[in-house]
Amino acid sequence: MKAPNSKAVLGIIFLTVFLDLVGFGIVLPLLPFYATDMGATPLMVGLIISSYSAMQFLFSPVWGALSDRLGRRPLLILGLFGSAVSYIVFGLADTIGVLLVSRVIAGIMGANIPVAQAYIADTTTVEQRARGMGLIGAAFGLGFIFGPAIGGFLSRWGYGVPGFAAAGLSFLAAGSAVFLLPESLPPERRTKTTGHGGLDAFAARLRAARRVFSRTSLRDPIIGFFLGTMGFAGFTTTFPLFLDDPLGLNPMHAGAMFALVGTISAIAQGGAIGPLVERYGEKLVGTIGGLLLGAALAVIGLARTTPITVVMLVPVGLGWGLLAPSIQSLISRRAHAREQGEVLGVNQSASAVARMVGPVAAGSAFGVFGPGLGFIAGGVLVLASAAWIWLMPPRGAAVGDLNSTVADQRPAGEAS
């Protein structure tokens, strides 16, 4: 069903998600500095950061099930107001425990991104859907460009100020939704079941994972993406710690550097990835992305100097910008048209687990082995991801892909 004024509605969804993600990006580079000033070890920093992804993983099916029953609009508004509360708690935090609570609340409330995606599905035709979903991706990309830069700048007035600024943006997004966003799911289309909602969604998620992982053609690229995501999540966790010691830089520098990575990654995903994949295929482009990212992390760990670190941020952003969309596209292309949602959902769950494990592993390595070896270990992990992707066997008859004949006519770089 296509809702009236669908372009305007998509614009409002973009605005609300963008404002919320700018708020998330504001606190991202500050959190490790904030936590270490309170006495947190690198492992504690990793646990605090992974708590956000853990809550998203646990609560996203709950939010989705509730939105099917109650409608999209109230869940979106609740999530935005809840995010604002989490940022206020962040700004007021004076102990590691309170800081952890702020991230747990943020993760729970930030698990409503699938609700925004469902809203887009409700209000677009099949032909418009890809463009609508692309708006969510664009909001993520822009949020991770502007947010860290704003957060770094505001940190000169203390760590609480960026938290309150993020809360203000979330309140603004919530207000926009309250006054401008109509409901997309009419009562007659809502789920009437009185079942267990989120538990049913978890059970369905486990069944889907078993089906998807039983097929080598899907399991292999998902594992490759898991390893790459784990390495990149570890980088985003420990990079501010690395800037603090041994480089002696501050949150303003961290914000600027995260914004640089986000900008380069956005350029790669928005402009370079399409022509490169068309010419060389997803497998080769994804492998090159992993090699760039892994090698850059290792060089940062070996050199441990500010000029080389800044230069290496270019291949970090470029590598992630090539690796992530290439492998996601490859996974999608290896799936039947009728199972796209299930397969991509399993991959999203796997990447969420990687974002839970990566920060903890990176924080632990940073604390035990020091900043140099910690980054080298992260680089080796991403290089292993690149090797895994490149050595994946071609897609064979076991895949059962209805489009295998067409898909296997891709360039030699992705013969699988």
Summary of the structure (lengths in Angstrom):
residues: 416
radius of gyration: 20.9
end to end distance: 36.2
largest distance: 61.5
contacts: 1594
relative contact order: 0.14
helix: 85%
strand: 0%
